[in-house]
Amino acid sequence: MTLRLYNTMSRKIEDFVPIHEGKVGIYACGPTVYDYAHIGNLRSYITWDILHRTLKADGFKVKHVMNITDVGHLTGDGDEGDDKMEKGAAREKKTAWDIAKYYTKAFMANLNDLNIKEPEVVCRATDHIKEQINLIKKLERKGFTYTTLDGIYFDTKKLAGYGRLARLDKQELRAGARVAMGGKHHASDFALWKFSPVLAQRQMEWDSPWGKGFPGWHIECSAMSAKYLGIPFDIHTGGIDHIPVHHTNEIAQTEAAEGVIPAHYWMHNEFLNMGEDKMSKSLGNFVTIDTIKEKNVDPIAYRYFILQTHYRKQLSFSWEALTAAQSGLKHLCAIARELPKRASVSRHAVAEEEKIKDKFIAAINDDLDTPNAIALMWEAIKNKRISQKTLIAWDKILGLKIKECLEAKIPDSVHKLLTERDTARTAKDWKKSDELRDRLIKLGYTVMDTPDGTKVA
């Protein structure tokens, strides 16, 4: 089936056509490792993991590249404020290098907790300073740069079509317009290289043709995507907040240097909200994976919670919703245990299973429609229209660890409690039935009353 994806550049769902037959290159904007990632950040990586898994299920060989921003990302939307790495170092009284190492490790642990496949290439900005300097030199030779008191800037007025991704020509507010002009020629111009402060030594700084300093935030992605994927490549991903500034400026750099837009497809996930506001560190309204685990919620339940809403729709987080997702996932696993391990030999049953399998794959290939795919999965499980083998195959895309759940052995002591509770229910001894249910819950099980008796997950 043809994979169809929403392309932010065209604002349309398009058939996916790779540049090289059978191969796909993906560049995903990674974290700025100055603090723990919150679960709003992690929504993005769950989404692009589904993309990665879907492409592989469709038979493509995937090269997935993700950057680690460990220098150059300032606290402001544009080029003002402190470097987030230096700020993190001051907060924790450690070196910026130690901060980067610690929070990179924490982020990779988050990916593991969420069953997100690690990209084939994980590249750090600080390991690619040479490539970034070379790209800035190329832009300088082509006449796209100018120098101010605090750095080397890209002149956006010299690039026809600047801002096409965000359609800035149709908006009153241009990228960077919220920051002070300083020595910039235009509000939308952005830093390629920042000079180190004259009266203060930075922990992260390098020599360059323009003086000691550090790269701007956007240049790393243009340099590293070109190194690992070539220009152009197939798909660029990120959060919707990357559209007006980071991705707009990334496109400008690459287009000015190479004459082409870096990627054919641009994909963006929507925000995770806390109440009326998006979840963010700046607002202090964020939740981490460690917080979820401290509340005895499996991070895979968060993955399941995310997949029940389409990636291009905003989603509101609440503990009640997350708890419901965990219960729902356990319920799914419990009833899935009653499915046959393999498809029936009946010709009619085989045909029915093939139909539902086609519907599932069609849903996933329709711009990663995980809510529809999950609904189809539930319907098939409840009506016992699929086998455990098919369910496990689907989960290679969804990543909900269903195989592990099906293979988990329920202890004999728990089976004994289930038998006792079913006996109590048959005798209409509701008090004892409730007591036994509470004991099972305290043991960490979700208890479900079904026509076939008590089930747990």
C-alpha positions as CSV (number, residue, x, y, z in Angstrom):
1,M,0.0,0.0,0.0
2,T,1.2,3.5,-0.7
3,L,2.4,5.5,2.3
4,R,0.9,8.9,2.4
5,L,2.3,11.7,4.6
6,Y,1.3,15.2,5.5
7,N,4.0,17.6,4.1
8,T,4.1,20.9,6.0
9,M,5.8,22.5,3.0
10,S,2.8,21.9,0.8
11,R,0.2,21.8,3.5
12,K,-1.1,18.6,1.9
13,I,-1.1,14.8,2.4
14,E,1.1,13.4,-0.4
15,D,2.1,10.0,-1.7
16,F,5.6,9.3,-0.3
17,V,8.1,8.8,-3.1
18,P,11.7,8.2,-1.9
19,I,14.6,9.8,-3.6
20,H,16.4,6.4,-3.9
21,E,14.1,3.4,-4.5
22,G,13.8,1.2,-1.5
23,K,15.8,3.6,0.8
24,V,14.7,6.4,3.1
25,G,16.8,9.1,4.9
26,I,15.2,10.8,7.9
27,Y,16.6,13.7,9.9
28,A,15.0,14.2,13.3
29,C,15.6,17.3,15.4
30,G,16.9,16.0,18.7
31,P,17.0,17.4,22.2
32,T,19.0,20.2,23.7
33,V,20.6,18.4,26.6
34,Y,20.7,20.9,29.4
35,D,18.0,19.3,31.4
36,Y,15.6,16.3,31.5
37,A,13.3,16.0,28.5
38,H,9.7,16.3,29.5
39,I,6.9,14.1,28.1
40,G,5.8,16.8,25.7
41,N,9.2,16.7,24.1
42,L,9.0,13.0,24.0
43,R,5.8,13.0,22.1
44,S,7.8,13.9,19.0
45,Y,10.2,11.0,19.4
46,I,7.3,8.5,19.8
47,T,5.8,9.9,16.6
48,W,9.0,9.6,14.5
49,D,9.5,6.1,15.9
50,I,6.2,5.1,14.4
51,L,7.3,6.7,11.1
52,H,10.6,4.7,11.3
53,R,8.7,1.4,12.1
54,T,6.1,2.0,9.4
55,L,8.8,2.6,6.7
56,K,10.5,-0.6,7.7
57,A,7.2,-2.5,7.7
58,D,6.7,-1.1,4.2
59,G,10.0,-2.7,3.1
60,F,12.2,0.4,3.1
61,K,15.8,0.4,4.3
62,V,15.9,3.4,6.7
63,K,18.7,5.6,7.8
64,H,17.4,7.7,10.7
65,V,19.7,10.5,11.9
66,M,19.1,12.5,15.1
67,N,21.2,15.3,16.4
68,I,22.0,16.1,20.0
69,T,22.2,19.9,20.6
70,D,24.9,20.4,23.2
71,V,26.0,23.9,22.3
72,G,24.6,27.1,20.7
73,H,20.9,26.9,21.7
74,L,20.2,30.2,23.5
75,T,17.3,30.8,25.9
76,G,15.5,33.2,23.6
77,D,13.6,32.4,20.4
78,G,16.2,34.2,18.3
79,D,19.8,34.9,19.2
80,E,19.5,36.5,22.6
81,G,19.9,35.2,26.1
82,D,22.3,32.7,27.6
83,D,23.5,29.4,26.1
84,K,21.3,26.7,27.6
85,M,24.3,24.5,28.2
86,E,26.2,27.2,30.1
87,K,23.0,28.0,32.1
88,G,22.6,24.3,33.0
89,A,26.2,24.2,34.1
90,A,25.7,27.2,36.4
91,R,22.5,25.8,37.8
92,E,24.1,22.5,38.8
93,K,27.7,23.7,39.4
94,K,29.1,21.3,36.9
95,T,30.9,21.8,33.6
96,A,28.9,22.2,30.5
97,W,30.5,19.1,29.1
98,D,29.4,17.1,32.2
99,I,25.9,18.5,31.8
100,A,25.7,17.5,28.2
101,K,27.0,13.9,28.9
102,Y,24.6,13.4,31.8
103,Y,21.4,14.6,30.1
104,T,22.2,12.9,26.9
105,K,22.4,9.6,28.8
106,A,19.1,10.5,30.6
107,F,17.4,11.2,27.2
108,M,18.6,7.9,25.7
109,A,17.2,6.1,28.8
110,N,13.9,7.8,28.2
111,L,13.9,6.5,24.6
112,N,14.5,3.0,26.0
113,D,11.7,3.3,28.5
114,L,9.3,4.3,25.7
115,N,10.5,1.5,23.5
116,I,11.7,4.0,20.9
117,K,14.3,2.5,18.5
118,E,17.5,4.4,18.7
119,P,18.3,6.1,15.4
120,E,21.0,4.6,13.2
121,V,23.0,7.8,13.7
122,V,23.1,10.0,16.8
123,C,25.3,13.0,16.2
124,R,26.4,15.7,18.6
125,A,26.8,19.4,17.6
126,T,30.1,19.7,19.5
127,D,31.6,16.8,17.4
128,H,30.9,18.6,14.2
129,I,32.3,22.1,14.7
130,K,34.6,21.8,11.6
131,E,31.6,20.9,9.4
132,Q,29.6,23.9,10.7
133,I,32.5,26.3,10.2
134,N,33.0,25.0,6.6
135,L,29.3,25.6,5.9
136,I,29.5,29.2,7.2
137,K,32.5,29.8,5.1
138,K,30.6,28.6,2.0
139,L,27.7,31.0,2.9
140,E,30.2,33.8,3.3
141,R,31.8,33.1,-0.1
142,K,28.3,33.2,-1.7
143,G,27.5,36.6,-0.1
144,F,24.8,35.6,2.4
145,T,26.6,36.7,5.6
146,Y,27.6,39.9,7.5
147,T,29.4,40.7,10.7
148,T,28.0,42.4,13.8
149,L,29.6,43.1,17.2
150,D,28.4,39.8,18.5
151,G,28.6,37.4,15.6
152,I,28.3,36.3,11.9
153,Y,24.7,36.6,10.7
154,F,22.7,35.3,7.7
155,D,21.1,38.0,5.6
156,T,17.6,36.7,5.0
157,K,16.7,39.4,2.5
158,K,19.3,37.9,0.1
159,L,17.5,34.6,-0.2
160,A,14.4,34.6,-2.4
161,G,11.6,32.6,-0.8
162,Y,12.9,32.8,2.7
163,G,10.2,31.7,5.2
164,R,8.2,29.5,2.7
165,L,7.9,26.6,5.2
166,A,6.2,28.9,7.8
167,R,4.6,31.1,5.1
168,L,6.0,34.1,6.9
169,D,5.0,36.4,4.0
170,K,1.4,35.8,5.0
171,Q,2.0,36.6,8.7
172,E,2.4,39.8,10.5
173,L,5.2,38.4,12.7
174,R,8.4,37.3,11.0
175,A,10.9,34.8,12.5
176,G,13.0,36.6,15.0
177,A,10.7,39.6,15.3
178,R,10.3,39.2,19.0
179,V,14.0,39.8,19.7
180,A,16.0,43.0,19.9
181,M,17.6,44.1,16.6
182,G,21.0,44.7,18.0
183,G,23.3,44.9,15.0
184,K,21.1,42.8,12.8
185,H,20.1,44.3,9.4
186,H,16.6,42.7,9.5
187,A,14.5,41.2,12.3
188,S,14.5,37.8,10.6
189,D,18.3,37.5,10.3
190,F,19.9,34.9,12.5
191,A,23.3,34.0,13.9
192,L,25.5,31.5,12.2
193,W,28.4,32.0,14.6
194,K,28.4,33.9,17.9
195,F,31.5,35.6,19.3
196,S,32.6,34.7,22.9
197,P,31.9,37.5,25.3
198,V,35.0,39.8,25.6
199,L,35.0,39.9,29.4
200,A,33.9,36.3,30.2
201,Q,35.3,33.0,29.2
202,R,32.9,30.3,28.0
203,Q,33.3,26.6,28.7
204,M,32.4,25.8,25.1
205,E,34.2,27.9,22.5
206,W,36.3,27.3,19.5
207,D,38.7,29.1,17.2
208,S,37.3,30.1,13.8
209,P,38.2,32.4,10.9
210,W,36.0,35.1,12.6
211,G,37.4,34.8,16.1
212,K,36.8,32.6,19.1
213,G,33.2,31.7,19.6
214,F,30.5,29.0,19.1
215,P,28.0,28.1,16.4
216,G,24.4,29.3,16.2
217,W,21.6,26.9,16.9
218,H,20.5,26.3,13.3
219,I,23.8,25.6,11.5
220,E,24.4,22.3,13.2
221,C,21.4,20.6,11.6
222,S,22.2,21.9,8.1
223,A,25.8,20.7,8.5
224,M,25.1,17.3,10.0
225,S,22.1,16.3,7.8
226,A,24.3,17.0,4.8
227,K,27.1,14.9,6.2
228,Y,25.1,11.8,7.0
229,L,22.2,11.9,4.5
230,G,23.4,14.1,1.6
231,I,21.4,16.9,0.1
232,P,18.5,16.6,-0.5
233,F,17.3,13.8,1.7
234,D,13.8,12.4,2.1
235,I,12.1,13.4,5.4
236,H,12.8,16.0,8.0
237,T,10.9,15.8,11.3
238,G,10.4,17.9,14.4
239,G,7.9,19.6,16.7
240,I,5.5,22.2,15.3
241,D,7.3,24.9,17.2
242,H,10.3,24.4,14.9
243,I,8.4,25.6,11.9
244,P,8.7,29.4,12.2
245,V,12.3,29.7,13.3
246,H,14.6,26.7,13.5
247,H,13.4,24.8,10.4
248,T,12.8,28.0,8.4
249,N,16.4,29.1,9.1
250,E,17.8,25.6,8.5
251,I,16.2,25.6,5.1
252,A,17.6,29.0,4.3
253,Q,21.2,28.0,5.2
254,T,21.1,24.8,3.0
255,E,19.3,26.4,0.1
256,A,21.7,29.3,0.1
257,A,24.7,27.0,0.2
258,E,23.6,24.2,-2.0
259,G,20.8,25.6,-4.2
260,V,18.2,23.1,-3.0
261,I,15.8,22.7,0.0
262,P,17.3,20.0,2.2
263,A,14.4,17.7,2.5
264,H,11.5,16.7,0.2
265,Y,9.0,16.1,3.1
266,W,8.7,18.1,6.3
267,M,6.7,16.5,9.1
268,H,5.7,18.1,12.5
269,N,3.9,16.9,15.5
270,E,1.5,19.1,17.6
271,F,1.9,20.1,21.2
272,L,1.1,18.2,24.4
273,N,-0.8,20.6,26.6
274,M,-1.2,21.0,30.4
275,G,-4.6,22.6,30.7
276,E,-4.7,25.6,28.3
277,D,-0.9,25.9,27.9
278,K,1.6,23.8,26.1
279,M,3.8,21.7,28.3
280,S,7.2,23.5,28.6
281,K,10.2,24.0,30.8
282,S,9.9,27.8,30.6
283,L,6.3,27.6,32.1
284,G,7.4,25.0,34.7
285,N,4.3,22.9,33.9
286,F,6.2,19.8,32.8
287,V,6.2,16.1,33.7
288,T,9.1,13.7,33.1
289,I,9.3,10.0,32.5
290,D,10.9,9.6,36.0
291,T,7.8,11.3,37.5
292,I,5.6,8.9,35.6
293,K,7.6,5.9,36.9
294,E,7.5,7.3,40.5
295,K,3.7,7.1,40.3
296,N,3.9,3.4,39.3
297,V,2.8,4.1,35.7
298,D,4.6,2.1,33.0
299,P,6.1,4.5,30.4
300,I,4.6,2.3,27.7
301,A,1.2,3.4,29.0
302,Y,2.3,7.0,28.1
303,R,3.2,5.7,24.6
304,Y,-0.2,4.2,24.3
305,F,-1.8,7.4,25.5
306,I,0.0,9.4,22.8
307,L,-0.9,7.0,20.0
308,Q,-4.6,7.3,20.7
309,T,-4.5,10.8,19.2
310,H,-3.2,11.7,15.7
311,Y,0.2,13.3,15.8
312,R,-1.1,16.4,14.1
313,K,-3.7,17.2,16.8
314,Q,-3.0,18.9,20.1
315,L,-3.4,16.6,23.1
316,S,-4.2,17.5,26.7
317,F,-2.4,15.6,29.4
318,S,-3.9,14.6,32.8
319,W,-3.0,11.9,35.3
320,E,-6.5,10.6,35.0
321,A,-6.1,10.1,31.3
322,L,-2.7,8.4,31.7
323,T,-4.1,6.1,34.4
324,A,-7.0,5.2,32.1
325,A,-4.4,4.5,29.3
326,Q,-2.5,2.1,31.5
327,S,-5.7,0.3,32.5
328,G,-6.8,0.1,28.8
329,L,-3.4,-1.3,27.8
330,K,-3.6,-4.0,30.5
331,H,-7.1,-4.8,29.5
332,L,-6.1,-5.2,25.9
333,C,-3.3,-7.6,26.9
334,A,-5.6,-9.6,29.1
335,I,-8.2,-10.3,26.4
336,A,-5.5,-10.8,23.8
337,R,-4.3,-13.8,25.9
338,E,-7.6,-15.5,24.9
339,L,-6.8,-15.3,21.1
340,P,-5.4,-18.3,19.3
341,K,-1.7,-18.2,18.9
342,R,-1.9,-18.7,15.1
343,A,-4.5,-18.0,12.4
344,S,-7.2,-20.7,11.9
345,V,-6.8,-23.1,9.0
346,S,-10.4,-22.3,8.0
347,R,-10.4,-20.6,4.6
348,H,-13.1,-18.2,5.7
349,A,-11.2,-17.3,8.9
350,V,-8.0,-16.8,7.0
351,A,-9.7,-14.5,4.5
352,E,-11.3,-12.5,7.4
353,E,-7.9,-12.0,9.1
354,E,-6.3,-10.9,5.9
355,K,-9.0,-8.2,5.5
356,I,-8.5,-6.8,8.9
357,K,-4.7,-6.9,8.4
358,D,-5.1,-4.9,5.2
359,K,-7.3,-2.3,7.1
360,F,-4.7,-1.9,9.8
361,I,-1.8,-1.4,7.4
362,A,-4.0,1.0,5.4
363,A,-4.6,3.1,8.5
364,I,-0.9,3.3,9.5
365,N,0.0,4.2,5.9
366,D,-2.6,7.0,5.9
367,D,-0.4,9.7,7.5
368,L,0.4,7.5,10.5
369,D,-3.2,7.2,11.7
370,T,-2.5,5.4,14.9
371,P,-5.9,6.2,16.5
372,N,-7.7,4.4,13.7
373,A,-5.2,1.5,13.7
374,I,-5.7,1.1,17.5
375,A,-9.5,1.1,17.1
376,L,-9.2,-1.6,14.4
377,M,-7.0,-3.6,16.7
378,W,-9.5,-3.4,19.6
379,E,-12.3,-4.4,17.3
380,A,-10.4,-7.4,16.0
381,I,-9.3,-8.6,19.4
382,K,-12.8,-8.3,21.0
383,N,-14.4,-10.2,18.1
384,K,-11.5,-12.7,18.1
385,R,-10.9,-12.0,14.4
386,I,-7.1,-12.1,14.6
387,S,-4.4,-14.4,16.1
388,Q,-1.7,-13.5,18.6
389,K,0.8,-13.8,15.7
390,T,-1.0,-11.0,13.8
391,L,-1.3,-8.8,16.9
392,I,2.5,-9.2,17.6
393,A,3.2,-8.3,14.0
394,W,1.1,-5.2,14.3
395,D,3.0,-4.3,17.5
396,K,6.2,-4.2,15.6
397,I,4.8,-0.9,14.3
398,L,3.0,0.3,17.5
399,G,5.7,-0.7,19.9
400,L,3.5,-1.4,22.9
401,K,5.4,-4.5,24.0
402,I,2.4,-6.8,23.5
403,K,4.6,-9.8,22.9
404,E,6.3,-9.4,26.3
405,C,2.9,-8.9,27.9
406,L,1.4,-12.1,26.4
407,E,4.5,-14.1,27.4
408,A,4.5,-12.8,31.0
409,K,3.6,-15.6,33.3
410,I,0.9,-15.1,35.9
411,P,2.0,-16.7,39.2
412,D,0.2,-19.7,40.6
413,S,-0.7,-17.7,43.7
414,V,-2.5,-15.2,41.5
415,H,-4.4,-17.9,39.7
416,K,-5.5,-19.2,43.0
417,L,-6.9,-15.8,44.0
418,L,-8.7,-15.6,40.6
419,T,-10.3,-19.0,41.2
420,E,-11.4,-18.0,44.7
421,R,-12.9,-14.7,43.4
422,D,-14.8,-16.5,40.6
423,T,-16.2,-18.9,43.2
424,A,-17.2,-16.0,45.5
425,R,-18.9,-14.3,42.5
426,T,-20.8,-17.4,41.6
427,A,-22.0,-17.7,45.2
428,K,-22.9,-13.9,45.1
429,D,-20.5,-13.3,48.0
430,W,-19.8,-9.8,46.9
431,K,-18.0,-8.8,50.0
432,K,-15.4,-11.6,49.6
433,S,-15.3,-10.9,45.8
434,D,-14.4,-7.2,46.5
435,E,-11.8,-8.2,49.1
436,L,-10.1,-10.5,46.6
437,R,-10.2,-7.9,43.9
438,D,-8.5,-5.4,46.2
439,R,-5.8,-7.9,47.0
440,L,-5.1,-8.4,43.3
441,I,-5.0,-4.6,42.7
442,K,-2.5,-4.3,45.6
443,L,-0.3,-6.9,43.8
444,G,-0.2,-4.6,40.8
445,Y,-2.9,-6.2,38.6
446,T,-5.8,-4.6,36.7
447,V,-8.9,-6.7,37.4
448,M,-11.5,-7.2,34.8
449,D,-14.9,-9.0,35.1
450,T,-15.6,-10.8,31.8
451,P,-18.3,-13.4,30.8
452,D,-15.5,-16.0,31.1
453,G,-14.6,-15.0,34.6
454,T,-12.0,-12.7,36.3
455,K,-9.1,-11.7,34.1
456,V,-6.0,-9.8,35.1
457,A,-3.2,-7.9,33.4
